[in-house]
């Protein structure tokens, strides 16, 4: 049976940030989270115990806020050290060639739930790298488990029972009673984990509890349940993960290759003075001894071309560059996406250049913490449509054009 590994991206990064020492390089830039990320990717290379792998990310917007505007409204802004490293780590995911998946109005947890469903339907084992309790509802022994990458511990149905006293299949209704202070999910005030577990193990659903309310615990418990009935059912809607974010996905596009994904980041590691990361990036393959290192050919390399990288993060900047192009200008073009399947991938940005001295990047839908100004989707597509009036070249234009056509760009 093949295995697909789904990374709860921000959940993992937050966990790594708080679990590891506050490392910094000589310039004071924080590297603790990044070190944890490197160690995790290196462990994947060593173990190679997955056939498919992808990173799940939050999309812009959240349908739960329409149900309950206060959802997650109590969250404080993360530390600056964390935000600094997040933007680097997100870039590294793309640079290493790992697929990442998100969708507007959905959280990463919904993406994870959907991919887990599709994996189960295709007979795969699903491993979710996260310790987030919101994902316990997905555990299905024999097919779906959680994996705490920091503690290197698998969390299965027994682990759920030991920690919360309920089976994963009952976890959504259990959470509806307990609530979640971190996400500002109200639940039933006054009933804690033990009280909720007792009720759920007897009744299993909210409906069953309220149908037999006169026997549901002590008079105090009954009173609390009745006072918070509306909040309980609302909370269940908030904590229940959506498994229909995507109708279908080409899971074959998420193949985990037997190679050292860290190798392409050696220059980054050198800039950040991450010596251990450099060593990990130099190891050739998982079946060779650690001292079998990539040959040092860096000094023999021919000088590389240098160019100015310019970010166009407003409509005005984008229009100014495109409108200045001559009609016969040749444009090299590429898209930045959330995946490799044009049926489900979303465009998060695009790049283009017209010469060897300058290249432009247009951010459109980056949703990680600390993301800067971006061009709106409609303005970005309008700009691309203008670019398509020129002669366009690219490394993988078939994919790029297929993606653009699915976004409404007319075929030329």
C-alpha positions as CSV (number, residue, x, y, z in Angstrom):
1,X,0.0,0.0,0.0
2,X,1.4,3.4,-1.0
3,X,1.7,6.3,1.4
4,X,0.9,9.9,1.0
5,X,2.3,12.4,3.5
6,X,0.5,15.7,4.0
7,X,2.3,18.5,5.9
8,X,0.3,20.9,8.0
9,X,2.7,23.7,6.9
10,X,2.0,26.5,9.3
11,X,1.3,24.0,12.1
12,X,4.7,22.4,11.6
13,X,6.5,25.7,11.4
14,X,4.9,27.1,14.6
15,X,5.7,23.8,16.4
16,X,9.3,24.0,15.2
17,X,9.7,27.6,16.2
18,X,8.6,27.1,19.8
19,X,10.3,23.6,20.2
20,X,13.8,24.6,19.0
21,X,16.4,27.0,20.6
22,X,16.3,30.6,19.3
23,X,19.3,30.2,17.0
24,X,20.7,33.3,15.1
25,X,23.5,33.8,12.7
26,X,26.2,36.4,13.1
27,X,24.0,39.1,11.6
28,X,21.3,38.4,14.1
29,X,18.8,36.8,11.7
30,X,16.8,34.0,13.4
31,X,17.3,30.5,12.1
32,X,15.7,28.2,14.7
33,X,12.6,27.4,12.7
34,X,14.6,27.0,9.5
35,X,16.9,24.6,11.2
36,X,13.9,22.5,12.3
37,X,12.6,22.5,8.8
38,X,15.9,21.4,7.3
39,X,16.1,18.6,9.9
40,X,12.6,17.5,8.9
41,X,13.3,17.4,5.2
42,X,16.6,15.6,5.9
43,X,14.7,12.9,7.9
44,X,12.4,12.4,4.9
45,X,15.4,11.8,2.7
46,X,16.9,9.3,5.2
47,X,13.7,7.4,5.9
48,X,12.1,7.7,2.4
49,X,9.0,6.2,3.9
50,X,6.5,8.0,1.7
51,X,5.5,7.7,-2.0
52,X,3.8,11.1,-2.3
53,X,4.2,14.3,-0.4
54,X,2.6,17.8,-0.4
55,X,2.4,20.9,1.8
56,X,-1.0,22.2,2.7
57,X,-1.5,26.0,3.2
58,X,-4.3,28.3,4.3
59,X,-5.9,30.1,1.4
60,X,-6.9,33.8,1.5
61,X,-10.2,34.3,3.3
62,X,-12.1,31.8,5.5
63,X,-15.7,30.6,5.1
64,X,-15.9,30.1,8.8
65,X,-15.8,33.8,9.4
66,X,-19.1,34.2,7.6
67,X,-20.6,31.7,10.1
68,X,-19.0,33.3,13.1
69,X,-17.1,36.6,12.7
70,X,-15.3,36.1,16.0
71,X,-13.7,32.9,14.7
72,X,-9.9,33.1,15.5
73,X,-10.4,36.8,16.2
74,X,-8.6,36.5,19.5
75,X,-5.3,35.4,18.0
76,X,-2.3,37.6,18.7
77,X,0.2,38.6,16.1
78,X,3.1,36.1,16.0
79,X,6.6,37.2,17.0
80,X,8.6,39.0,14.4
81,X,11.3,36.3,14.6
82,X,8.7,33.8,13.5
83,X,7.3,35.9,10.7
84,X,10.8,36.6,9.3
85,X,11.5,32.9,9.0
86,X,8.1,31.9,7.7
87,X,8.6,33.9,4.5
88,X,12.0,32.2,3.9
89,X,10.6,28.7,4.7
90,X,7.6,29.1,2.3
91,X,10.0,30.2,-0.5
92,X,12.2,27.1,0.3
93,X,9.2,24.8,-0.2
94,X,8.9,26.1,-3.8
95,X,12.6,26.2,-4.5
96,X,13.0,22.5,-3.4
97,X,10.2,21.6,-5.8
98,X,7.7,20.4,-3.3
99,X,4.1,20.8,-4.3
100,X,1.9,23.0,-2.1
101,X,-1.8,23.2,-2.1
102,X,-4.3,25.8,-0.9
103,X,-7.7,27.2,-1.9
104,X,-9.4,30.5,-1.4
105,X,-11.8,30.6,1.6
106,X,-10.5,27.3,3.1
107,X,-8.0,26.5,5.8
108,X,-5.0,24.2,5.4
109,X,-6.9,21.7,7.6
110,X,-9.7,21.5,5.0
111,X,-7.2,20.9,2.3
112,X,-5.6,18.1,4.4
113,X,-9.0,16.6,5.1
114,X,-9.8,16.6,1.3
115,X,-6.5,15.0,0.3
116,X,-6.9,12.4,3.1
117,X,-10.3,11.5,1.7
118,X,-8.9,11.2,-1.9
119,X,-6.0,9.1,-0.6
120,X,-8.2,6.7,1.3
121,X,-10.4,6.3,-1.8
122,X,-7.4,5.4,-3.8
123,X,-6.3,2.8,-1.2
124,X,-3.4,4.8,0.2
125,X,-2.1,5.1,3.7
126,X,-2.3,8.7,4.8
127,X,0.2,10.3,7.1
128,X,-0.6,13.8,8.3
129,X,2.4,15.7,9.8
130,X,0.8,17.7,12.6
131,X,0.0,17.6,16.3
132,X,-3.1,19.9,15.9
133,X,-6.0,18.4,17.7
134,X,-8.4,19.7,15.0
135,X,-7.1,17.0,12.8
136,X,-7.8,14.1,15.2
137,X,-11.2,13.7,13.6
138,X,-9.4,12.4,10.5
139,X,-7.7,9.5,12.2
140,X,-8.8,6.2,10.8
141,X,-6.7,3.3,12.0
142,X,-5.3,1.3,9.1
143,X,-5.3,4.3,6.8
144,X,-5.0,7.7,8.4
145,X,-2.6,8.7,11.3
146,X,-1.1,11.9,12.5
147,X,2.6,12.2,13.0
148,X,4.3,14.6,15.4
149,X,7.5,15.4,13.6
150,X,9.1,17.1,16.7
151,X,8.5,14.2,19.0
152,X,8.7,11.6,16.2
153,X,5.5,10.0,17.4
154,X,2.6,8.5,15.5
155,X,-0.8,9.4,16.8
156,X,-3.5,6.8,16.1
157,X,-7.0,6.1,17.5
158,X,-5.5,4.7,20.7
159,X,-3.5,7.9,21.1
160,X,-6.6,10.0,20.7
161,X,-8.4,7.8,23.3
162,X,-5.5,8.2,25.8
163,X,-5.3,12.0,25.4
164,X,-8.9,13.0,25.1
165,X,-10.9,10.0,26.2
166,X,-12.9,9.7,23.0
167,X,-12.6,7.9,19.7
168,X,-11.7,9.9,16.5
169,X,-15.1,9.2,14.9
170,X,-16.7,11.1,17.8
171,X,-14.2,13.9,17.9
172,X,-16.2,16.5,16.0
173,X,-19.1,16.4,18.5
174,X,-16.7,16.2,21.4
175,X,-15.0,19.4,20.2
176,X,-18.4,21.0,19.7
177,X,-18.9,20.7,23.5
178,X,-15.4,21.5,24.6
179,X,-14.9,24.4,22.2
180,X,-11.4,25.8,21.4
181,X,-10.0,28.9,23.1
182,X,-7.2,29.1,20.6
183,X,-9.6,29.4,17.7
184,X,-12.3,31.2,19.7
185,X,-14.8,28.4,19.2
186,X,-17.4,28.9,22.0
187,X,-18.5,25.3,22.8
188,X,-20.6,24.7,25.9
189,X,-19.3,26.9,28.7
190,X,-18.7,25.1,31.9
191,X,-18.2,21.6,30.5
192,X,-14.5,20.5,30.2
193,X,-12.7,17.6,28.5
194,X,-13.8,14.9,31.0
195,X,-17.4,16.0,31.1
196,X,-17.6,16.2,27.4
197,X,-16.0,12.8,27.0
198,X,-18.5,11.2,29.3
199,X,-21.4,12.6,27.3
200,X,-20.0,11.7,23.9
201,X,-19.0,8.2,24.9
202,X,-22.6,7.6,25.9
203,X,-24.5,9.5,23.2
204,X,-21.9,10.0,20.4
205,X,-23.8,13.0,18.8
206,X,-25.2,16.3,19.8
207,X,-28.6,15.3,18.5
208,X,-28.7,12.3,20.7
209,X,-27.7,14.3,23.8
210,X,-30.4,16.9,23.3
211,X,-33.0,14.2,22.5
212,X,-32.4,12.7,25.9
213,X,-31.4,15.9,27.7
214,X,-33.3,15.0,30.9
215,X,-30.9,12.1,31.4
216,X,-27.8,13.8,30.1
217,X,-25.6,14.1,33.2
218,X,-26.4,16.1,36.3
219,X,-28.9,18.9,36.5
220,X,-26.0,21.3,36.3
221,X,-24.7,19.7,33.1
222,X,-28.2,19.7,31.6
223,X,-28.6,23.4,32.4
224,X,-25.3,24.2,30.8
225,X,-26.2,22.2,27.7
226,X,-29.5,23.9,27.3
227,X,-28.0,27.4,27.8
228,X,-25.4,26.8,25.1
229,X,-27.4,24.6,22.6
230,X,-27.1,27.1,19.8
231,X,-23.3,27.6,20.4
232,X,-22.8,23.8,20.5
233,X,-24.2,23.3,17.0
234,X,-22.4,26.4,15.7
235,X,-19.2,25.1,17.2
236,X,-19.6,21.8,15.4
237,X,-19.9,23.5,12.1
238,X,-16.7,25.5,12.9
239,X,-14.6,22.5,13.9
240,X,-15.9,20.0,11.3
241,X,-13.3,19.9,8.4
242,X,-14.5,20.1,4.8
243,X,-13.5,17.1,2.7
244,X,-14.9,18.5,-0.6
245,X,-12.4,21.4,-1.2
246,X,-11.4,19.6,-4.4
247,X,-13.6,17.2,-6.3
248,X,-10.5,15.4,-7.6
249,X,-6.7,15.7,-7.6
250,X,-3.9,14.1,-9.6
251,X,-2.1,12.6,-6.7
252,X,0.6,11.3,-9.1
253,X,1.8,14.9,-9.4
254,X,2.9,14.8,-5.7
255,X,5.4,12.0,-6.1
256,X,8.2,12.1,-3.6
257,X,11.5,11.6,-5.5
258,X,14.5,9.7,-4.2
259,X,16.9,12.7,-4.2
260,X,18.3,15.2,-1.8
261,X,15.8,18.1,-1.9
262,X,18.1,20.3,0.2
263,X,20.9,20.3,-2.4
264,X,19.5,23.3,-4.2
265,X,19.5,25.4,-1.1
266,X,23.3,25.3,-0.4
267,X,23.7,29.0,-1.3
268,X,20.9,30.0,1.0
269,X,22.4,28.0,3.8
270,X,25.8,29.6,3.3
271,X,24.2,33.1,3.4
272,X,22.5,32.2,6.7
273,X,25.6,30.5,8.1
274,X,23.7,27.2,8.7
275,X,26.7,24.9,8.7
276,X,24.8,21.7,9.6
277,X,22.3,22.4,6.9
278,X,25.1,22.7,4.4
279,X,26.4,19.2,5.4
280,X,23.0,17.7,5.0
281,X,22.6,19.3,1.6
282,X,25.8,17.8,0.4
283,X,24.9,14.2,1.1
284,X,24.3,12.5,-2.2
285,X,21.6,9.9,-1.6
286,X,19.8,8.1,1.2
287,X,21.5,4.8,0.7
288,X,25.0,6.2,0.9
289,X,27.1,6.8,4.0
290,X,26.9,10.4,5.4
291,X,30.5,11.0,4.5
292,X,29.7,10.4,0.8
293,X,29.4,14.0,-0.1
294,X,28.7,15.9,-3.4
295,X,32.0,16.7,-5.0
296,X,33.1,20.3,-4.4
297,X,32.7,21.8,-7.9
298,X,31.5,25.1,-6.8
299,X,34.9,26.8,-7.2
300,X,35.1,25.4,-10.8
301,X,31.8,26.8,-11.9
302,X,31.8,29.4,-14.6
303,X,30.6,32.8,-13.5
304,X,26.9,32.9,-13.5
305,X,24.8,35.7,-15.1
306,X,23.6,38.3,-12.6
307,X,20.4,40.3,-13.0
308,X,18.2,42.7,-11.0
309,X,15.1,41.0,-9.5
310,X,12.2,43.5,-9.2
311,X,9.0,42.9,-7.4
312,X,5.9,44.5,-9.0
313,X,3.5,44.5,-6.0
314,X,0.9,47.1,-7.2
315,X,-1.2,47.4,-10.3
316,X,0.5,50.7,-11.1
317,X,4.0,49.2,-11.1
318,X,2.8,46.3,-13.2
319,X,1.0,48.4,-15.8
320,X,4.0,50.8,-16.1
321,X,6.4,48.0,-17.0
322,X,4.0,46.2,-19.4
323,X,2.8,49.3,-21.1
324,X,6.4,50.3,-21.9
325,X,7.1,47.2,-23.9
326,X,7.6,47.5,-27.6
327,X,5.2,45.4,-29.8
328,X,7.9,43.1,-31.0
329,X,9.4,42.4,-27.5
330,X,10.0,38.7,-26.7
331,X,8.8,37.9,-23.2
332,X,10.0,35.0,-21.1
333,X,7.1,33.9,-18.8
334,X,6.5,31.6,-15.9
335,X,3.8,31.1,-13.3
336,X,4.1,30.3,-9.6
337,X,1.3,27.9,-8.5
338,X,0.0,25.9,-5.6
339,X,0.4,22.6,-7.5
340,X,1.1,20.8,-10.7
341,X,-2.5,19.9,-11.6
342,X,-4.1,22.7,-13.7
343,X,-7.5,21.5,-12.7
344,X,-6.9,22.4,-9.1
345,X,-3.8,24.6,-8.9
346,X,-4.1,28.3,-8.0
347,X,-1.8,30.9,-9.3
348,X,0.0,32.7,-6.5
349,X,2.2,34.8,-8.7
350,X,4.0,35.1,-12.1
351,X,7.4,36.2,-13.4
352,X,8.6,37.6,-16.7
353,X,11.6,39.2,-18.3
354,X,12.5,40.7,-21.6
355,X,16.3,40.8,-21.3
356,X,19.2,39.4,-19.3
357,X,19.6,42.4,-16.9
358,X,16.2,42.5,-15.2
359,X,13.4,40.1,-14.2
360,X,10.1,40.9,-12.7
361,X,8.0,39.0,-10.1
362,X,4.3,39.7,-9.5
363,X,2.9,38.4,-6.2
364,X,-0.8,37.6,-6.5
365,X,-2.1,35.3,-3.8
366,X,0.6,34.5,-1.3
367,X,-1.3,33.8,2.0
368,X,1.5,33.1,4.5
369,X,2.0,35.3,7.6
370,X,4.2,38.3,6.7
371,X,3.3,38.3,3.0
372,X,3.7,41.8,1.6
373,X,1.7,43.9,-0.8
374,X,0.2,42.0,-3.8
375,X,-1.5,42.7,-7.1
376,X,-5.2,41.7,-7.2
377,X,-6.2,38.6,-9.1
378,X,-8.2,40.5,-11.8
379,X,-5.4,43.1,-12.3
380,X,-2.8,40.4,-12.6
381,X,-4.8,38.5,-15.2
382,X,-5.4,41.7,-17.1
383,X,-1.6,42.2,-17.1
384,X,-1.0,38.7,-18.3
385,X,-3.5,39.2,-21.1
386,X,-1.4,42.2,-22.3
387,X,1.8,40.1,-22.1
388,X,0.2,37.4,-24.2
389,X,-0.1,39.9,-27.1
390,X,3.8,39.7,-27.4
391,X,5.9,36.7,-28.5
392,X,6.0,34.6,-25.3
393,X,8.6,31.9,-24.5
394,X,8.9,29.7,-21.4
395,X,10.3,26.4,-20.1
396,X,6.9,24.8,-19.5
397,X,4.4,26.9,-21.4
398,X,2.0,24.0,-21.9
399,X,1.3,23.9,-18.2
400,X,1.4,27.7,-17.8
401,X,-1.1,28.3,-20.6
402,X,-3.3,25.5,-19.4
403,X,-3.5,27.2,-16.0
404,X,-4.2,30.6,-17.5
405,X,-6.9,29.3,-19.8
406,X,-8.6,27.8,-16.7
407,X,-8.4,31.2,-15.1
408,X,-10.2,32.8,-18.0
409,X,-7.4,34.1,-20.2
410,X,-8.6,33.7,-23.8
411,X,-6.5,31.4,-26.1
412,X,-4.3,33.3,-28.5
